[in-house]
């Protein structure tokens, strides 16, 4: 079974082609995209918006996992104790 749909593959192919021609712009900043990984991400994002079969973003699950961690105290300093 394919990981990405044909629509998603076509979007990525088109965005890579635009990047190579210097026509692919990133988001609101309107700067040229020169990184192939960024071009792939843009293509997958556009495919996701259109409802194509694309796996979930890897970064979103990591961010959710890290936010649930509790921050432990550093050291064994007790409140109210004085160092003499």
Order of alpha helices (4+ residues) and beta strands (2+ residues): alpha-beta-beta-alpha-alpha
